[in-house]
Amino acid sequence: MIHHTMIVAFDELIPSGELDEFLKGLEELTVGTGAFQSFTARHHLRVPADDHAPVAVASAVVQFGVADLDTLNDSFSLPSVGEFISSWQARRPYKAIWVNHEPLT
């Protein structure tokens, strides 16, 4: 199994309910494709030191599980994924950084 761990940082503070909507939509989208074996997401837990973050402060962390790198690569071209991203980027711009890796444990 390969994990695709993504850190999502919205450009502006996003209300908790909207973040939940984003994460739920992402889960439904990805799990619904059949390409993903697992999905886990959590909100970032804010602390005062976040005000001094050198790059960005995360809004959430998301981890997808897929069978292999080919499956992961193919998932980026699913039309529904692009539509979801475009819709949210128009509504609430965000940046994402990710790492593809084998399970950590």
C-alpha positions in Angstrom: 0.0 0.0 0.0 1.1 3.6 -0.7 -0.1 6.5 1.3 -0.7 9.9 -0.1 -0.5 12.3 2.8 -1.7 15.9 2.0 -1.5 19.0 4.1 -4.2 21.5 3.1 -3.8 25.2 3.9 -6.7 27.5 3.1 -5.6 31.0 2.3 -7.9 32.4 4.9 -9.2 31.0 8.2 -12.0 28.6 7.2 -14.9 28.0 9.6 -14.9 24.5 11.1 -18.2 23.6 9.4 -16.9 24.5 6.0 -13.7 22.6 6.6 -15.8 19.6 7.5 -17.8 20.0 4.3 -14.6 20.1 2.3 -13.2 17.0 4.0 -16.5 15.1 3.7 -16.7 16.0 0.0 -13.2 14.9 -0.5 -13.8 11.6 1.3 -17.0 10.9 -0.7 -15.3 11.7 -4.0 -12.2 9.6 -3.4 -13.7 6.6 -1.7 -16.4 6.6 -4.4 -13.9 6.1 -7.2 -12.9 2.7 -6.0 -9.2 3.6 -6.6 -8.7 4.5 -2.9 -8.4 1.8 -0.2 -8.6 4.2 2.8 -9.2 7.8 3.7 -8.5 9.6 7.0 -8.6 13.4 7.7 -8.2 15.6 10.7 -8.4 19.3 11.5 -5.2 21.2 12.4 -5.1 21.9 16.1 -4.1 25.5 16.3 -1.6 26.9 18.9 -0.3 30.4 19.4 3.0 29.5 17.8 1.1 29.1 14.5 1.3 32.9 14.1 5.0 32.5 13.5 4.8 29.6 10.9 7.6 30.2 8.3 5.5 29.0 5.3 1.8 28.4 6.1 -0.5 27.1 8.7 -2.3 23.9 7.8 -6.1 23.7 7.9 -6.2 19.9 7.8 -4.2 16.8 7.1 -5.6 14.1 4.8 -4.3 10.6 4.2 -5.4 8.4 1.3 -4.3 4.8 0.8 -3.9 3.3 -2.6 -2.6 -0.1 -3.9 0.4 1.3 -5.7 2.0 4.3 -7.4 0.3 3.6 -10.8 -3.1 3.8 -9.1 -2.2 7.0 -7.3 -0.9 8.6 -10.5 -4.1 7.6 -12.3 -6.2 9.1 -9.6 -5.0 12.6 -10.4 -6.6 12.4 -13.8 -10.1 11.4 -12.7 -12.4 14.2 -14.0 -14.4 14.4 -10.7 -11.2 15.2 -8.8 -10.4 18.1 -11.0 -14.0 19.4 -10.8 -13.9 19.2 -7.0 -10.6 21.0 -6.7 -11.7 23.8 -9.2 -15.0 24.3 -7.3 -13.3 24.7 -3.9 -10.4 26.8 -5.3 -13.0 29.2 -6.7 -14.9 29.3 -3.4 -12.1 29.1 -0.9 -8.6 29.2 -2.3 -6.1 26.8 -0.7 -2.7 25.3 -1.2 -1.7 21.7 -0.7 1.6 19.9 -0.2 1.9 16.2 -0.1 4.2 13.3 0.3 3.7 9.8 -1.2 5.1 7.1 1.1 4.9 3.6 2.3 3.1 3.1 5.6 4.9 4.7 8.6 4.2 1.8 11.0 
